[in-house]
């Protein structure tokens, strides 16, 4: 999961928070939304607790919890409430495993087996410095392929990020004149942005693999 914190957009969000540009943080909203686990997907290893260990909570929420801690520089102090759901209780036994992506190309037989992990988990939390937070992870968010993102709202501004548009960060500055206040769309590929000087010219966008490489450089 840690390679995701090395993305320039997320590093810039962390810097804005650290430099006081957001001010006191009120709200942290984090989501990790995927849509690959429909009812026709067979009982792959990700649906079996003995193989996967957990479902969407451990597979997806773990990423956004880590992301929220990194960007805010704060720690969760309390879990207020949570809900989990397994939408598809049984799935067909696989006859062909995924041939691409997470589930693409997989096929099932007539026999079925029990799903032993969650499909979706949502929970509410508080941070030590007073922010309230929501976290949502699901494999059933139709239309969201890898919507891994956050919104952080504070007294001086806000930031918003979505991994599906990973080269951009959205920033709102409350201290700007009211006539020009609005979300600024920042293309985080300039040499002044974290790590980008090691790669390409501005707007020659980065990909998932660059996050892995940049994390190794900082480990």
C-alpha positions in Angstrom: 0.0 0.0 0.0 2.8 2.4 0.8 3.7 3.1 -2.8 0.5 5.1 -3.1 1.8 7.8 -0.7 4.7 8.5 -3.0 2.5 9.8 -5.8 3.3 13.5 -6.5 -0.4 14.6 -6.0 -0.6 13.0 -2.6 2.8 14.3 -1.5 1.7 17.8 -2.5 -1.5 17.4 -0.5 0.6 16.3 2.5 2.8 19.4 2.0 -0.1 21.8 1.8 -1.5 20.4 5.1 2.0 20.5 6.8 2.5 24.1 5.6 -0.7 25.2 7.2 -2.5 25.9 3.9 -5.6 23.9 4.9 -5.6 25.1 8.5 -7.4 23.2 11.2 -8.9 20.1 9.6 -12.6 19.5 10.1 -13.5 16.6 7.7 -11.6 13.7 6.2 -13.5 11.6 3.6 -11.8 8.6 2.1 -13.1 6.1 -0.4 -11.7 3.1 -2.2 -14.3 2.0 -4.8 -14.0 -0.8 -7.3 -16.7 -2.7 -9.3 -15.1 -6.0 -10.4 -16.9 -8.4 -8.0 -20.3 -8.8 -9.6 -22.4 -11.9 -9.2 -21.0 -13.7 -12.2 -17.4 -13.6 -10.9 -16.5 -17.1 -9.4 -15.1 -17.9 -6.0 -11.6 -16.5 -6.6 -9.1 -16.5 -3.7 -10.0 -12.9 -2.8 -13.4 -14.2 -1.6 -11.9 -16.8 0.7 -10.8 -15.8 4.2 -8.4 -18.7 4.6 -6.5 -17.4 1.5 -7.1 -13.7 1.5 -7.3 -13.0 5.2 -10.0 -10.4 4.8 -12.2 -8.8 2.1 -12.7 -5.2 1.1 -11.7 -3.9 4.5 -8.2 -5.3 4.6 -7.7 -5.2 0.8 -9.0 -1.6 0.2 -9.6 0.2 3.5 -6.1 -0.5 4.6 -4.9 1.8 1.7 -7.1 4.7 2.5 -6.4 4.5 6.3 -2.7 4.7 5.5 -3.3 7.6 3.0 -5.4 9.6 5.5 -2.8 9.2 8.2 0.0 10.3 5.8 -1.8 13.3 4.3 -3.1 14.7 7.6 -0.1 13.9 9.7 -2.6 12.8 12.3 -3.7 9.5 13.9 -7.1 8.0 14.3 -8.1 8.0 18.0 -11.6 6.5 17.9 -13.8 4.3 15.7 -17.4 5.5 16.2 -19.4 2.9 14.2 -19.1 0.5 11.2 -21.1 -1.6 8.8 -20.1 -4.5 6.6 -21.9 -6.5 4.0 -21.3 -9.5 1.8 -23.7 -9.0 -1.1 -23.0 -12.3 -2.8 -23.1 -15.1 -0.2 -22.2 -17.9 -2.6 -20.2 -18.1 -5.8 -19.5 -20.7 -8.4 -16.3 -22.8 -8.0 -13.7 -21.6 -10.5 -12.9 -23.6 -13.6 -10.6 -20.9 -15.0 -8.8 -18.3 -13.0 -8.4 -14.6 -13.9 -6.4 -14.2 -17.1 -6.1 -10.4 -16.8 -6.7 -7.9 -14.1 -8.4 -9.0 -10.9 -11.2 -11.1 -12.3 -11.2 -10.8 -16.1 -11.4 -14.2 -17.9 -12.3 -16.2 -14.8 -15.1 -18.8 -15.2 -17.2 -20.8 -12.8 -18.7 -24.3 -12.7 -22.2 -25.3 -11.7 -21.0 -26.0 -8.1 -21.0 -23.2 -5.6 -19.0 -22.4 -2.5 -19.5 -19.9 0.4 -18.0 -16.4 0.4 -16.2 -15.9 3.7 -15.2 -12.2 3.5 -16.9 -8.9 3.3 -17.7 -7.1 0.0 -18.0 -3.7 1.5 -17.1 -2.0 4.8 -17.9 1.6 5.9 -16.9 3.2 9.2 -16.8 6.5 11.0 -13.8 7.8 13.0 -12.2 10.7 14.9 -8.7 11.9 14.6 -6.6 13.0 17.6 -6.6 16.7 16.5 -10.4 16.8 16.3 -11.3 16.0 12.7 -14.1 13.6 11.9 -13.7 11.1 9.2 -15.5 8.6 7.0 -14.0 5.6 5.2 -15.7 3.4 2.6 -14.3 0.4 0.8 -16.3 -1.7 -1.7 -15.9 -4.0 -4.7 -19.5 -3.2 -5.8 -19.3 0.5 -6.8 -20.6 0.2 -10.3 -18.6 2.5 -12.7 -15.7 2.9 -10.4 -12.7 0.9 -11.5 -10.1 2.1 -9.0 -11.6 5.2 -7.3 -9.1 5.5 -4.5 -9.4 9.0 -3.1 -9.9 11.6 -0.4 -11.3 15.0 0.4 -10.0 17.0 3.3 -11.8 20.1 4.4 -10.2 22.7 6.8 -10.6 26.2 8.0 -8.3 27.7 5.3 -8.8 25.4 2.4 -9.4 21.9 1.1 -7.8 19.2 -1.1 -9.3 16.5 -3.2 -7.6 13.5 -4.9 -8.7 10.5 -7.0 -6.3 7.8 -8.1 -8.2 7.4 -11.4 -6.8 10.8 -12.2 -3.6 10.4 -10.4 -1.6 13.2 -11.9 -3.9 15.9 -10.6 -4.7 17.4 -7.2 -7.6 19.8 -6.6 -7.0 22.6 -4.1 -9.4 25.2 -2.7 -8.0 28.3 -1.1 -10.4 30.1 1.3 -7.9 32.9 1.8 -8.1 34.0 -1.9 -10.4 36.9 -2.8 -14.1 35.8 -3.0 -14.3 36.8 -6.6 -11.7 34.1 -7.6 -12.3 31.4 -5.1 -12.8 28.0 -6.6 -11.2 24.6 -7.0 -7.8 24.8 -8.6 -6.9 21.8 -10.8 -3.2 21.2 -10.3 -1.3 19.0 -12.8 1.3 17.6 -10.5 3.9 16.9 -13.1 6.2 19.9 -12.9 9.7 19.6 -11.7 8.7 21.6 -8.6 6.4 18.8 -7.5 7.6 16.0 -5.3 9.8 13.5 -7.2 8.8 14.6 -10.6 12.3 16.1 -11.4 13.5 12.5 -11.5 11.1 11.7 -14.5 9.7 13.5 -17.5 9.0 17.0 -18.7 5.8 18.7 -17.4 2.5 17.0 -18.3 4.4 13.8 -19.5 2.2 12.0 -17.0 3.3 9.4 -14.5 1.7 5.9 -13.9 1.2 3.3 -11.2 4.7 1.9 -11.8 6.3 5.2 -11.0 4.7 5.2 -7.6 6.4 1.9 -6.9 9.8 3.2 -8.0 9.5 6.5 -6.1 8.6 4.6 -2.9 11.7 2.5 -3.3 13.8 5.6 -3.7 12.6 7.0 -0.4 12.6 3.8 1.6 
